[in-house]
Amino acid sequence: MSNEKQVDSGRRGLLVATCAAGGVVGVSTAGVLVSTFQPSERAKAAGAPVEVDISDVKPGEMKVVEWRGKPVWILRRTPEMLATLEKDSAELADPNSEKVYQLPMPAYAQNPYRARKEHKEVLVTVGICSHLGCSPSSRLSSGPQPNLPDNWPGGFLCPCHGSTFDLSARVFKNKPAPTNMDIPPYMYLSDNKLVIGKDEKGEA
């Protein structure tokens, strides 16, 4: 083989190697760029919106997700559960949700259901008691139960100091908790998919 052909062959080899190396760098850079568009764990903890599929939540059941490091309860209430909410008013400390705990009350949840009217059966609430920040337990069934009154309509019990909340997460009278549990900003993407931490006004 002539010296000229050896030089051309060497150049082609160098060119192929350079292109291959450039391709690897390009893919690597693209990977970095893609990863920067995804919310980091730190961003999620700081309050990045959380998308939730609730198609698996049957009537009478509750799903728990995390937003801002706190539990958010998603309860799909039955017609019987909804029927108790109007009856509770006289027993509640703040039936109209006029007091604020940590989050401003969304206007679309300023009703007995504390939910969007087009999906009034679905309660979305931050599962934190406004007394000392404990997370209450769900006592969704009505009727006599340990540590609850005989006429219990269903709701939530904070085991720390006995605060009780109805099925709209509103606190009953004469309990340590000073306010209802928070309703976070949220919006529906479809009938069974919602975003917590964001609504039509933007992120919280």
N, C-alpha and C positions, 0 to 999 in steps of 0.2 A: 504494500500500500504506500502511496506517495505521501510525502510530508504534508501536502496541501489537503489531501483527503483526511489524514489523521487530524489536522487542525479543525476541519469542518465537522468531523465526527465528535471531536472534543467540545466544540462550541455547541453542537446540538445537545450533547449530554448535559452540559452546563445549563443550557436554556431550559431543558425539561426539568432538571433539578430545581432551578430557580422558580419556575412556574408552579411546581408541586409545593414548594415551600410557601410560595405566595398564596396558593389555594388553602393550605392549612391555616395560615395566618388569617385569611379572609373568613374561613368558617369559624375559627376561634373568636375573632372579633364579633362576628354576627351573633355567636352564642352569648357573648358578654352583653351586647346590645339588647338581645331578647330578654335576658335575665334582669336587666335594669328596668324593664317595663312591668315586671311582675312585682306585686306588693311583697315587701320583705316581712319577716316575722316582727321586726321592730315597728314597721308601718301598721301592721295589723293591730299590734298592741296599742299603738297610739290612736287607733280609731278608724282604720281603713274600713270602708263598707264591707259587709259580709253577705254574700249571696246564698240563699237557702231554698232548697227544694222541699216543699211540705206535702207533696203528693202521698207520702207514706204516713202522714198523720191522720188517723181515723177520728171520727167524732168521739169525744170523751177522752182523747189521748193528748199527750203533751210531748213536745220535742225540746231539747235544750241545746243551744249553740253558744259559742263564745264571741263576745264583741267587747273590745276595750278591756280585755282581761276579766270580764264579768259574765255570769250566766244570763242568757236571754231565754225566757220561756216562750214557747209558741204553743198555745193551747187551742185546739179546735173544739169549741163548745157545742153541746147538743142543744136542741130546742128546749129541752127541760132545764138545762143549765141557764140558758138565756132568760127563761121565764122568771128565774129567781132574782135577777138583777134589779128590776123595778121594785120588788118587794123589800129589798135590803135597805133602801134609802134612809128610812127612819133610824136604822141601827148603825149607820156609818158616820164617821167623824167628818168626812169631806166627800159627800156623794157626788158633787159636781166637779171634783178635781180642781179646785181653785188654788190650792197651796202647791208650792213647788218644792221638790226634794233636791235633786242634783241636776236634772234636765228640765228645760222648759217644756210645758205640755203642748204637744202638737194640736193645732186647732181641729184637725180632722178626727181626733180621738176625744174631743170634749163632749162626750155623751155617756150614757150609762154603760155602754158596751166597752168604752175606752178603746175603740177600734174604728177602722174605716168602715163607713156604712155599707159599702158594696161587698164587704166581707166581714160583717159584724160578728160572725161566729168565731172569728180567729182573734185571739188575744195575743199581742206581742208586748211583753213587759220585761224589764230588767229585774231578775229575781233576787233583789237585795232589799232586806228590811231597812226601813228608814230610821230605826232606833240606833243600833250599833253596827249595822253593816253585815249582819248574818244573812245566810240564805235560807229562807223558810222551806218547809217540806210541803209537798202537795197532799191535801186532804180533799180530793175532788168529790168523793161520794158524800151525799147528804145523810143526815140522821145522827143519832148518838154515837160518839166515839171517845176514846180516852183523851182527856185534857181539852175537850170541846163541849159546848152546850148541847142539850138534847135536841134543840131545834136547829142544829147546824145545817146551813143550806149548801155546803160545799165551798171549798176555797183553799186557803193556805194558812199554815200555822208556823210561826217562828218559835222553835223549841227553846231558844235562849231565855226569853222573858215573857212568852205567852201572847205576843201580838198576833192577831188573826186578821185575815184579809178575805174578801169575797172573791168570786170568780172573775171579777174585773180588776183584781189586785188593789182594791180599795180597803183601807184599814177600818176596822170596827171601832166604835166609841170606847172610851175609857181603857185604852191600851197604851203601852209604852211608846209604840211607834207614832211619831207626830204627823206623818203624812202618808199618802198612798205610795205604792211603788211606782217607779218611773216608767213612762212609755217612751221608748227611743224613737227617733225619726225613722220611718220606714216607708217603703212603697212597693207596689206589686209590678213585676215584669210580665206576669201572666197569672192565671187563676191559682196556680200551684207553685209559683216561684216569686220570692220577694227578696228585697235588699234591705238589710238592717244597717242603719247609720247614714242613710241618705234618703231624701225625699225630693219633691219638686223644687224646693228652695235651695237644694244643694246639700253638701255633707255637713254633718253636725260638728 
